[in-house]
Amino acid sequence: MKKSIVLATAVAAILSSAALTSGVAMADASVNATATSNYIWRGVSQSSDTASVQGGVDWSGESGVYAGTWVGSLVVGQETDFYVGFAGEAGDFGYDVGAIVYAYTLAPNTNFTEVYLNASFGGLSAGVATTVDSASANTGGAFDEGDLYLNAAYDFTAGPFDTSVFVGTYMFDNDSATQALDYTHYGVSLTSGEVTVSVEKNDIEGGNADNVRIVATWSKAWDI
C-alpha cells in the first residue's frame, strides 16, 4: 500500500542517519498507561467529550533512534498509532524528527501518515507536522496530503506545578471559502506527579466544538 511505502522510506532515512552518527548502542524500553476524562488531540475531542483509556510501548536507543506504538479508546473502536524517529540534544537545543501512522480499527479508510520535526530550547518548544499520505475517504476533506500543523509551547515551574502554555494551528490543504477547515487552539496545563489538569479552547465554528474544555488526566510509565 502507498502508506507502507511512505512510512518505510521515512524509517529508512531515520535509521540511516542514526547509523552514521553512532556505533553500537544500548536500548531502553518502557510501557505507559493513561486515563483521561476527555481525549483531546490538537484542540479537538477525539472521544466525543467522554473518557478514554490509553497505553503504549516505546523503545529507544542511545543513538537517538526510537520507535513505538500507542492505542487509545474512542467512543466506538480504537485509534492505534505507529511511529519511528530520531531525537537528540546539542547543548540546550533539542531536536526530534520522525514519522507516524494514525490507524482507526473501524474506519481504516480514514487512516493517514505524517512526518514531523520538533525543536526545543530551554522552556520553549515548537513543531511542524505535515500529512504525506491519506486513505481514500480523506481525499477532498480533512487530513489529506499537504495538511500542515504548527505548534508552540512554553514550559515552566510555578510553585508545585509543571506548567505548559501552548498554541497550535491546523492548516488543511483543502480549506476554502466554502469548506472552512482551518482552526487554531490554545490552552494551559498544570501537572503534579502523575496528574495533569488542562484547560483548552479552539476557534472552530458551529455546534459545541469550540467549548472551553477542562480535562483531568492520569498517566504513568514503567521501564521494562
Helices and strands as residue ranges (DSSP letters): H 2-21, E 27-36, E 40-41, E 44-45, E 52-61, E 65-73, E 78-90, E 93-104, G 108-110, E 112-121, E 124-134, G 136-138, E 148-158, E 161-171, E 183-192, E 195-202, E 213-223
